[in-house]
Amino acid sequence: MESLLVVMQIIALACVSILSVYLIVTIVRIKDILNQIEHSIKEISSKAIPVFENLEVITTRVKNVTSQMEEQFEMVGQTISSIKGIADNVVDFQERLQAKIQQPIYEALDILSAMVRGIRGIVDRVRS
């Protein structure tokens, strides 16, 4: 019975030894995989940093362009407002000029018309 127990212990120790070797081999493989992952991450990060820097430069340029566009839109708006003001002033000047000149012209035309009627009346009396 003791020899059976010794054989069982030898088998158990052999299984533990085989399991230990298997675990060591598996851990070595996991270590290699983790090293490859680390290398890949370093490579990706080294390539991603310039991309992020370029993205930052592009974002800065886009901000500058949009601010310049806003300034140009403001200038266009001010120009349109100025042109509208000038047009309003021209219309106002035209209305004032028309109001000041129109009445004397109508009066002059009425006087001229009256004179023509008077001359016509005289000519008609002289003829008759």
Steps between C-alpha positions, in 0.01 A plus 500: 500500500790723574646438160164599346504817704855576384404434137199732538722768650744462211214526250359802685841667508550422131160658420589807704836521322335468158240760599778733618689462173177562306428812707855627446468449124159672501631794706794537258255510208283757680814705567588491127146604408509784752838613362353505147200698625733744676706540182184556294369759747834684494498498122140625485567772755815612316298529179197655671689787664581678169141449389374666818750784456381552140142489620580773752659716228199445274259591779692819569491594132128429479443724802701778334311464172161507671592807704619676182177401327301644790693826468435510124129433554488785751671731250255397228212566739638843584550575130143401422377716787704793368365453148146484639564822692633669186198381299267629772680835496471522119128421516452756777696761302291426191177539696613828658622631165179399334294665775697827471519518121167345404278773646684794332506313168125437520446868583723606209311266267167638626624856435631402155172325422306805614720721285446275196124509563513875537699546181267264320203695630654828378583349163143368469354847581735671261398263223138542560 
